[in-house]
């Protein structure tokens, strides 16, 4: 009786080991990189600022139906899907690219949108 129990337990463990061993032999996984909308937008704005040629630059953004204007923009960088906007006096602003209404090398955009 004891031998039958040991034999049954051994077979059960061997079967489980075989099942788990087969599961670990899965095919290679191909990583899929999905860019967030914020990351794509922020990269686009960085490229757009690279095209502007007549400083001072302005960035107009809207948050909760209020327009904000950053004037004297010196540079724009993309970090983790956000825009880091550097203005003339050395200040940096972190801006969600979805809030950007306009970028310009002319006067600031004013009015409701």
C-alpha positions as CSV (number, residue, x, y, z in Angstrom):
1,X,0.0,0.0,0.0
2,X,2.8,2.3,0.9
3,X,4.6,1.6,-2.3
4,X,1.5,2.2,-4.4
5,X,1.0,5.6,-2.7
6,X,4.7,6.5,-3.3
7,X,4.4,5.3,-6.9
8,X,1.2,7.3,-7.5
9,X,2.7,10.4,-5.9
10,X,5.9,10.0,-8.0
11,X,3.8,9.7,-11.2
12,X,1.7,12.7,-10.3
13,X,4.8,14.8,-9.6
14,X,6.4,13.7,-12.9
15,X,3.2,14.5,-14.8
16,X,3.1,18.0,-13.2
17,X,6.7,18.6,-14.0
18,X,6.2,17.6,-17.6
19,X,3.2,20.0,-17.9
20,X,5.1,22.9,-16.4
21,X,8.2,22.2,-18.5
22,X,6.1,22.3,-21.7
23,X,4.6,25.6,-20.6
24,X,8.0,27.2,-20.1
25,X,9.0,26.3,-23.7
26,X,6.8,29.1,-25.2
27,X,7.9,30.8,-28.4
28,X,10.0,33.9,-28.2
29,X,8.0,37.1,-27.4
30,X,8.5,40.0,-29.7
31,X,8.3,43.3,-27.9
32,X,5.8,45.8,-29.1
33,X,6.5,49.5,-28.5
34,X,3.4,51.7,-28.5
35,X,4.1,55.4,-28.4
36,X,1.7,57.5,-26.4
37,X,-0.2,60.3,-28.0
38,X,1.5,62.8,-25.6
39,X,4.9,61.6,-26.7
40,X,4.1,61.9,-30.4
41,X,2.6,65.4,-29.9
42,X,5.5,66.6,-27.9
43,X,8.0,65.4,-30.5
44,X,6.0,67.2,-33.2
45,X,6.1,70.4,-31.2
46,X,9.9,70.1,-30.7
47,X,10.3,69.6,-34.5
48,X,8.0,72.6,-35.2
49,X,10.0,74.9,-32.9
50,X,13.2,73.8,-34.8
51,X,11.7,75.2,-38.0
52,X,10.8,78.6,-36.6
53,X,13.5,81.2,-37.5
54,X,12.5,84.6,-36.1
55,X,12.8,84.9,-32.3
56,X,11.1,85.7,-30.0
57,X,8.8,82.6,-30.1
58,X,5.5,82.3,-28.3
59,X,3.6,79.3,-27.1
60,X,-0.1,79.6,-26.4
61,X,-1.9,77.0,-24.4
62,X,-5.4,76.5,-23.0
63,X,-6.3,74.8,-19.8
64,X,-9.8,74.8,-18.4
65,X,-10.9,77.3,-21.0
66,X,-8.3,79.8,-20.0
67,X,-5.6,80.9,-22.5
68,X,-2.0,81.2,-21.3
69,X,0.8,82.6,-23.3
70,X,4.5,81.9,-22.8
71,X,6.5,84.6,-24.5
72,X,10.2,84.8,-25.2
73,X,10.5,81.0,-25.6
74,X,14.2,80.0,-26.1
75,X,13.9,76.3,-26.4
76,X,11.6,73.3,-26.2
77,X,12.5,69.7,-25.2
78,X,10.5,66.6,-24.9
79,X,10.8,64.6,-21.7
80,X,8.6,61.6,-21.1
81,X,5.7,62.9,-23.2
82,X,5.8,66.4,-21.8
83,X,7.2,69.6,-23.1
84,X,9.9,71.4,-21.2
85,X,9.6,75.0,-22.4
86,X,12.6,77.3,-21.6
87,X,11.8,81.1,-21.6
88,X,14.2,84.0,-21.7
89,X,14.9,84.5,-18.0
90,X,16.0,80.9,-17.5
91,X,12.7,79.7,-16.3
92,X,11.4,76.3,-17.4
93,X,7.8,75.4,-17.7
94,X,6.4,71.8,-18.0
95,X,3.5,71.7,-20.4
96,X,1.2,69.0,-21.4
97,X,1.3,68.9,-25.3
98,X,-2.4,68.4,-25.4
99,X,-2.9,71.9,-23.9
100,X,-0.9,73.6,-26.7
101,X,-3.1,75.8,-29.0
102,X,-0.4,77.5,-31.1
103,X,3.3,78.1,-31.5
104,X,4.5,81.1,-33.4
105,X,7.4,83.2,-34.2
106,X,5.0,86.2,-34.5
107,X,2.7,87.8,-31.9
108,X,0.9,85.7,-29.4
109,X,-2.4,84.2,-30.3
110,X,-5.1,86.0,-28.3
111,X,-8.9,85.4,-27.9
112,X,-11.2,82.5,-27.3
113,X,-10.8,79.2,-29.0
